[in-house]
């Protein structure tokens, strides 16, 4: 058996590691190829991170070691990590439980918005998972509608995928405390545009942006380009549902609870997932 994996050869019927039979390509990933696979009777998701993503096999192994720490997280709101396999050529195979088929982005494309109380339940579910991750000193780093999966649009079934990929790549590449933005600009806090590494408050900001978007139907800031989004995020005025969605009726208490995670100055933002959870709990019916 060859130690090398060629992405072009990964197609249905292909068996990896004499164990994982590819059923079909699954989710789209910016840094990986992702598949639904079968091992015996078990169906899993397998992400293949190609060796070309890394500068050396040693760097790939460091990425794999950091990512493997997510096996410690045990929460129904975060997809269960089953196994990580580091190949000699630097290819990484990341095996998890099979997540729900549909993303929150797909749901929004069909439904446009979510009722505020339903969105609060979505937020509480995800925050429960983030609290578990943060207790293990782990940061997701890239929460957005594409990394939130749902079963039949049920907000209380929400599950995060791709936990730690952004932050583990940051660590493996030895980018230090500052570098160019890694993550998704629309959902990233202003400090990440200045090169700060993702942290707990980044996850809070990511999620608050998602909750704002699912209720309003748009994100809090205008802009299409990287620069336009960055400039909008530097505005010290408090994000407002009324400003971006004038016809939306939302209780001021709910708005304040969500916007508390979106403030430009991180010193004024919720300092932890627990704080954000408590704020949402206080306004849920």
HELIX and SHEET records of a PDB file:
HELIX    1   1 UNK A    7  UNK A    9  5                                   3    
HELIX    2   2 UNK A   51  UNK A   53  5                                   3    
HELIX    3   3 UNK A   57  UNK A   68  1                                  12    
HELIX    4   4 UNK A   69  UNK A   72  5                                   4    
HELIX    5   5 UNK A  104  UNK A  111  1                                   8    
HELIX    6   6 UNK A  116  UNK A  135  1                                  20    
HELIX    7   7 UNK A  145  UNK A  147  5                                   3    
HELIX    8   8 UNK A  165  UNK A  172  1                                   8    
HELIX    9   9 UNK A  185  UNK A  187  5                                   3    
HELIX   10  10 UNK A  190  UNK A  193  1                                   4    
HELIX   11  11 UNK A  200  UNK A  216  1                                  17    
HELIX   12  12 UNK A  226  UNK A  233  1                                   8    
HELIX   13  13 UNK A  241  UNK A  244  1                                   4    
HELIX   14  14 UNK A  252  UNK A  259  1                                   8    
HELIX   15  15 UNK A  273  UNK A  281  1                                   9    
SHEET    1   A 6 UNK A  15  UNK A  16  0                                        
SHEET    2   A 6 UNK A  20  UNK A  28 -1                                        
SHEET    3   A 6 UNK A  33  UNK A  39 -1                                        
SHEET    4   A 6 UNK A  42  UNK A  49 -1                                        
SHEET    5   A 6 UNK A  92  UNK A  97 -1                                        
SHEET    6   A 6 UNK A  81  UNK A  86 -1                                        
SHEET    1   B 3 UNK A 102  UNK A 103  0                                        
SHEET    2   B 3 UNK A 148  UNK A 151 -1                                        
SHEET    3   B 3 UNK A 154  UNK A 160 -1                                        
END                                                                             
